[in-house]
């Protein structure tokens, strides 16, 4: 009994220490990010001869220019463009555009001090028992009851956000990706800009294909990697294992838009629609794929669910690895903000939470990280090869982690992981009610980035889904290091899912 009480006291003390240190660190980061905003304004002007808009600008009064006017409405966290003039200014086809694909977390990220309240303090510092999981419905119901007791008055306001106006006017070009690839702070090496060197104006994603030798392929499989990764996550692990077993499957692994060897357009907002349509164009249409299995990791699970909702009966099986599904409580007025706080809790421990928080909350700090790492990825890869004696596993993980642009990572994180927080319920319901395919979920027991509760939340939404927890494995090692076993598990799933 005494030992249990001592452990509990140590746990509580550790939690308080983590919260106190986190508060100080992220208050400091708020200040640093504001200063970096000014630094990058000057640097962009010096290197590119123009001021570049960023998402830390506050909302402006309605802006009227010779090119037209856009009104952005903020109402309970929902943002829409009400008017766009002239008609041809954005798409040439419509005058009303709903910002469903653009997350307000891009430009509404309150600092820790401004976001602080008694309620927030209670959430962060009050002791939480093991039974009160952050993802449990009991916690949601309890929170919702408290919110109902508290009388608040919400006023609708009409404002214009200068940044969103500029992004929409200058950057939404999903059908015509610009050759203007890199900014001064992005890498311009041959690997990162390989897509721009082609004369083909109709760019598509980089797709690694593995076709069985000597026998006809009987089925197709689409592999989708996770956030700041690449197709190498599959081609360096699962593909060789499947080839060794004389697989009769045609395998496709894509580099998502903005990552790996795929296009990294500076004028893209990297919305869910753009990502999914590029996959359809580069794989399904280009290779005449009629029906297929999907294997997706982390962020890729969101794209997989969207594809499943779009293509219905064409999906033979759905295999999700560590799906980032955080159910939004009923009545939550800002679902995207809610998901962002789950994904990036602004804590210094564990370290992976610190990394996620810096990537999600701080536009200019994350850009600095990309400047130091991604722009100089060749140097880091050389050092990694030297220190690890050319260990291929380490090298392809580093390559996938570093070969992207800040613009791609920043928009993808917010517009997909945070921005689809309120949409995943719909996708999951479609899979549950309208699809007959098998759904299998894998999750690493030691995964500190995406909690296991997220997978069980998916199963709760789709009762027929099967969850398999991989003991002593984390977000990456659930595949890397056990690829032969995972390949056998996949083949078993595909055999039982064929039709």
ZILINMO-V309475 format. One record per pair of residues at least 4 apart in sequence whose C-alpha atoms are under 8 Angstrom apart, sorted by the first residue. I is the first residue (numbers start at 0). J is the second residue. Records with the same first field share a line. If there is no record, write none. Layout:
I->J, J
This chain:
0->4
1->5
2->6
3->7
4->8
5->9
6->10
7->11
8->12
9->13
10->14
11->15, 126
12->16
13->17
14->18, 124
15->19, 124
16->20
17->21, 346, 347, 348
18->22, 123, 124, 346
19->23
20->24, 347
21->25, 345, 346, 347
22->26, 111, 346
23->27
24->28, 347
25->29, 111, 345
26->30, 110, 111, 112
27->31
28->32, 361
29->33, 110, 111, 361
30->34
31->35, 364
32->36, 361, 362, 363, 364
33->37, 363
34->38
35->39, 363, 364
36->40, 55, 363
37->41
38->42
39->43, 363
40->44, 50, 51
41->45, 50
42->46
43->47, 48, 49, 50, 51, 183
44->48, 49, 50, 51
45->49
46->183
47->182, 183
52->162, 165
53->162
54->105, 106, 162, 362
55->106, 107, 362
56->106, 160, 161, 162
57->160
58->158, 159, 160, 161
59->158, 159, 160, 161
60->158, 159
61->68, 69, 70, 158, 159
62->68, 69, 159, 161
63->67, 68, 69
64->68
66->84, 85, 88
67->83, 84, 85, 88
68->82, 83, 84, 85
69->80, 81, 82, 83, 84, 159, 164
70->80, 81, 82, 83, 157, 158, 159
71->78, 79, 80, 81, 157, 158, 159, 160
72->77, 78, 79, 80, 81, 156, 157, 158, 159
73->77, 78, 79, 155, 156, 157, 158
74->78, 154, 155, 156
75->153, 155, 332, 333
76->103, 332, 333, 334
77->103, 333
78->97, 98, 99, 103
79->96, 97, 98, 99
80->95, 96, 97, 98
81->95, 96, 97
82->94, 95
83->88, 94, 95, 96
84->88, 94
85->94
86->90, 91, 92, 93, 94
87->91, 92, 93
88->168
89->167, 168, 171
98->102
100->270, 271, 272, 414, 418
101->105, 268, 270, 414, 418
102->335, 413, 414, 417, 418
103->107, 335, 418
104->108, 335, 336, 339, 413, 417, 418
105->410, 413, 414
108->360
109->113, 114
110->114
111->115
114->119
115->119, 120
116->120
117->121
118->122
119->123
120->124, 125
121->125
127->131
128->132
131->135, 137, 138
132->138
133->138
134->138, 139, 325, 326, 452, 453, 456
135->139
136->140
137->141
138->142
139->143, 328, 329
140->144, 328
141->145
142->146
143->147, 328, 329, 330
144->148
145->149
146->150
159->164
160->164
161->165
162->166
163->167
164->168
165->169, 170
166->170, 171, 268
167->171
169->266
170->265, 266, 267, 268
171->266, 267, 268
172->176, 177, 266, 267
173->267, 273
175->200, 201
176->201, 202, 264, 266, 267
177->264, 265, 266
178->195, 264
179->264, 265, 266
180->192, 195, 263, 264, 265
181->185, 186, 187, 263, 264, 265, 404
182->265
184->369, 370, 374
185->369, 370, 373, 374, 404, 405
186->191, 373, 374, 375, 404
187->191, 192, 374
188->192
189->193
190->260
191->259, 260, 402, 403
192->196, 260, 262, 263
193->197, 260
194->202, 260, 261, 262
195->262
202->262
203->261, 262, 277, 280, 281
204->253, 254, 255, 256, 260, 261, 262, 277, 278, 281
205->253, 254, 255, 259, 260, 261, 262, 281
206->230, 251, 252, 253, 254, 281, 282
207->230, 234, 251, 252, 253
208->249, 250, 251, 252
209->238, 249, 250, 251
210->216, 247, 248, 249, 250
211->215, 216, 242, 245, 246, 247, 248, 249
214->247
215->247
216->247, 248, 249
217->247, 248, 249
218->247, 248, 249, 290, 291
219->248, 249, 250, 251, 288, 290, 291, 292
220->248, 249, 250, 251, 291, 292, 293, 294
221->250, 251, 252, 291, 292, 293, 294
222->230, 233, 250, 251, 252, 253, 293, 294, 295
223->230, 252, 253, 254, 255, 293, 294, 295, 296, 299, 300, 303
224->228, 229, 230, 232, 233, 252, 253, 254, 255, 295, 296, 297, 298, 299
225->229, 295, 296, 297, 298, 299, 300
226->297, 298, 299, 408, 412
227->258, 399, 400, 401, 402, 403, 408
228->232, 258, 259, 396, 398, 399, 400
229->253, 254, 255, 258, 259, 399, 400
230->234, 252, 253, 254, 259, 399
231->235, 236, 395, 396, 399
232->236, 395, 396, 399, 479
233->237, 238, 252
234->238, 239, 252
235->239, 392, 395
236->240, 478, 479, 482
237->241, 482, 483, 485, 486
238->242, 250
239->243
240->244, 482, 483, 486
241->245, 246, 483, 486, 487
242->246
251->282
253->278
254->258, 259, 260, 261
255->259, 261, 274, 278
256->261, 262, 263, 269, 274, 277, 407
257->261, 262, 263, 264, 269, 403, 404, 407, 408
258->262, 263, 399, 402, 403, 404, 407
259->398, 399, 402, 403
260->402
263->403, 404, 407
265->406
267->407
268->406, 407, 410, 411
269->273, 274, 407, 410, 411, 414
270->274, 410, 411, 414, 415
271->275, 302, 411, 414, 415
272->276
273->277
274->278, 302
275->279, 302, 305, 306
276->280
277->281
278->282, 283
279->283, 284
280->284, 285
281->285, 286
282->286, 287, 288
283->287, 288, 289
284->288
289->313
290->313, 314, 315
291->313, 314, 315, 316
292->314, 315, 316, 317, 493
293->303, 314, 315, 316, 317, 318
294->303, 317, 318, 319, 320
295->299, 300, 303, 318, 319, 320
296->300, 319, 320, 321, 322
297->301, 319, 320, 321, 322, 323
298->302, 322, 323, 415, 416
299->303
300->304, 319, 320, 321, 322, 323
301->305, 322, 323, 415, 416, 423
302->306
303->307, 317
304->308, 423, 426, 427, 430
305->309, 426
306->310
307->311, 314, 426, 430
308->426, 429, 430
310->314
311->430, 433, 434
312->434, 435, 436
314->434, 436
315->436, 437, 493, 496, 497, 498
316->436, 437, 438, 492, 493, 496
317->436, 437, 438, 439
318->438, 439, 440, 441
319->438, 439, 440, 441
320->440, 441, 442
321->440, 441, 442, 443, 449, 451, 453, 454, 474
322->440, 449, 453, 454, 457
323->416, 449, 453, 454
324->420, 423, 453, 454, 456, 457
325->338, 341, 420, 453, 456
326->420, 421, 424, 456
327->331, 334, 337, 338, 420, 421
331->337
333->337
334->338, 420, 421
335->339, 417, 418, 419, 420, 421
336->340, 417
337->341
338->342, 416, 417, 420
339->343, 344, 359, 413, 416, 417
340->344, 345
342->355, 356, 417, 448, 449
343->352, 353, 355, 356, 357, 359, 360
344->352, 356
345->352, 353, 356, 357
346->352, 353, 356
347->352, 353
348->352, 353
349->353, 447
350->354
351->355, 447, 448
352->356, 447, 448
353->357
354->358
355->359
356->360, 361
357->361, 364, 365
358->362, 364, 365, 409
359->365, 409, 412, 413
361->365
362->366, 409
363->367
364->368
365->369, 405
366->370, 405
367->371
368->372, 373
369->373, 374, 401, 404, 405
370->374, 375
371->375
372->376, 379, 401
373->401, 402, 403, 404
375->379
376->380, 398, 401, 402
377->381
378->382
379->383
380->384, 394, 397, 398
381->385
382->386
383->387, 388, 389, 393, 394
384->388, 389, 390, 394
385->389
387->393
389->394
390->394
391->395
392->396, 479
393->397
394->398
395->399
396->400
397->401
398->402
403->407, 408
404->408
405->409
406->410
407->411
408->412
409->413
410->414, 415
411->415, 416
412->416, 417
413->417, 418
414->418, 419
415->419
416->420
419->423
422->426
423->427
424->428, 460
425->429
426->430
427->431, 457, 460, 461
428->432, 433, 460, 461
429->433, 434
430->434, 435, 461
431->435, 460, 461, 462, 463
436->496
437->463, 464, 492, 496
438->463, 464, 465
439->464, 465, 466, 467, 492
440->454, 464, 465, 466, 467
441->454, 466, 467, 468, 469, 477
442->446, 451, 454, 466, 467, 468, 469, 473, 474, 477
443->451, 468, 469, 470, 471, 472, 473, 474, 476, 477
444->451, 468, 469, 470, 471, 472, 473
445->470, 471, 472, 473, 474
446->450, 451, 472, 473, 474
447->473, 474
448->474
449->453, 474
450->454
451->455
452->456
453->457
454->458, 466
455->459, 466
456->460
457->461, 464
458->462, 463, 464, 465, 466
469->477
472->476, 477
473->477
475->479
476->480, 481
477->481
478->482, 485
481->485
482->486
483->487
484->488
485->489
486->490
487->491
488->492
489->493
490->494
491->495
492->496
493->497
